[in-house]
Amino acid sequence: MHNEVRINESIRVPEVRVVGSDGENLGILPTSEAISKASEEGLDLIEVSPKARPPVARIADYGKYKYELKKKEKEIKAKSHTTETKVAQVKIGTSEGDLVRKAKKIADWLAQGHRVKVDLFLWGRYKYMEQSFLKERLQKFLAIIPESFNIADEMKKSPKGLTVVIELDKSGKSKQDKENPQNTNHENK
């Protein structure tokens, strides 16, 4: 669908419903008469609603009309912020410093309003480690993220290892606190 706006002589219907330059309804007029009215005022006849029967045309300055349309489109685009799901990957052997850097990057993404999918990447023999140990590793990483968040998609097994999706907690209280298993005692007996 092309978004071409027809003006003046390119409006090829026999009659149009005309809206004057100051917004008053001038009624249904033959297109040629509406074009001459517009040119008398030094303005253009712009078809604003081509699907209406008869089509609606407005007497206005075409340049100003295009500017207003662009401005409205920009406002709509600004309001419809698209959230993206970013992906962060951590491994069992990742150093503490790298984990902190990744946690800060995730906090930035959360602050920007994005969801973040955190993958605990497992390869080789790590894939066969006990699930409770692997979940605990991922929980420890989530605990160092300096932004409060909610778990959007629970922790689950994925082809790469373990995965969890988090999003910014707008209330300020973190769901992470409730789900953090650090309160339980894990003693080897």
N, C-alpha and C positions, 0 to 999 in steps of 0.2 A: 504494500500500500504506500503510495507516494503522498507526501504531506504538502503538495503544491496548493497554494491558496490562489484562487482566481480573482483577478481585479479588472475593473473597467470592461474593455471590449472582449476580454477572454471569458466573460460570463455569457454563456450562449443559450440561456433559457429565455422564453418570451417575456416572463414577468417575475418580479421578486418582491418579497416583503421588505420594506426599507425602514431602517432605523437611522434617524438623522444624526448629525454631528454632535448634538447636545443630548442624545439619548432618547428623543421623542419618537414615537411610532408614527411613521408617515403613511402606513398602510401598504397595500399591494399596488405597485406601479409597473408599467411596461419598463423593461430593462433599459431601453434607450433613453427614456425620460429620467430614470434614476441616475444614469451616467451623466446626463447634462446637468441635473441638480448638483451632483457632486463636483463637477468641473466649474460650475458657477461659484462654488464656495472655495475653489482652489484645492479641492481634496479628491480622494479616490473613492470608488465604489468597491468595497471589499466583500466577497462572498464569505460569510462567517459560518453559515450552517447549510451546506450544499444538499444534505439529505432531507431537509424539511420540504413540505409541499405547500406553497412554492418556496424555493430557497430563500434564506434570510441574508440580506446584504446590509452592510453598515457604511455610512458615509464617514470617512476618517482619513487621516494621513497614513499612507501605507507604511512608511518608514517607522513611524511611531507605533503602529499596530504590531509590526514584526518585533520591535524592541520589547513591547509589553509581553508578547508571547514568549520570547526567549527568557525574560525575567521570571515569568510564571514557571516555565520548565525548570529553570535553575533552582527556584524555591522548592519545587516538588522533589527534585533530585537531592537537594540538601536534606530534606526531611526524611527521605527514604534511605537511611543509612543501611547498607547491606552488611549483614554480619556474615563473617566467613568462619569456617572451622579451620583453625590453624593446627598443625601437627608438630608435636615435640617428641623426640625419641631419646630415651635413656637406656643405658645398658647396665648390667650387673657390675661390671668393673669400672664404671665411670668415676673419675676422681671427684673428691669433695668440692674442689674449686669449680670444676666444670658443671657440677650439679647446681651450685649456687648461681652461676651465670645463666644456666638454662631456666632456673626458677625465676630469675629477674626478668628474662625475656618473656616467659609465660605471664608474669604479672603485668608487663607492659601490654601484651595482647588482651588480657582480661580488662584492663583499664580502658582500652580502646573499644570495648564492647564485643570482642570476638569470643567465640567458644574455642576451647583448646582440647584437642585429643592428645592424651599423653600415652605413649606406647612404651612399655618396658620390653625392649627388644631382646629376645632370647634366641640363641643359636647353639647348635651342637648339643653337648650334654646338659646345658642350662635348661633346655626345653623339658627335661625329665626331672627337674628339681621339684620338691614338695610345694604344692600350691600355696599353702599358708605362709611359707617363707617368702615366696615371690610376691604375694599380696602385701606382706609386711614391708618388703623393700620399696614397693611402689608407694605405700602409705607414708613411709619415711621421707620419700622425695616430695610428695604432695605437702607434707608438713612444713617444708622449708620455703614454700611459695609465699612471698611477702604480701599477698593480696588475699582478701577473704573471698571465698568462692563456694559455689554449690556443685554437687555432683549432678550433672545433667543426664549422664548415662552410666549406670553402675559398672563397676569393675568386672571385666569378663575376659575369657580366653579369646585370643584372636590368632590368625595364622602366624603372626610375627611373635606372639608372646602373650602379654597381658595388656589390656587397653582400658582407659577410663576417659570420659568426656566431662570437662568442667566448664562452668560459666561464672561470670562475676556475680557475687552475692550482693544484691542492691540494698538489703536490709542492714548489712554491716556485720551480722553474726554469721559465722561460717559453719556450714554443715560438716566440714572437715573435722571440727572439734568433736562432734558426736560420733563420727565414724573412725576416729583415730585409735588404733588398737594399742597404743603405747601404755594405756592404763592397766592392761592385763599383764600378769607375770608370765614370762616365757623362760622358765628355768629348765635347764637340762638335768634330768635325773638319771 
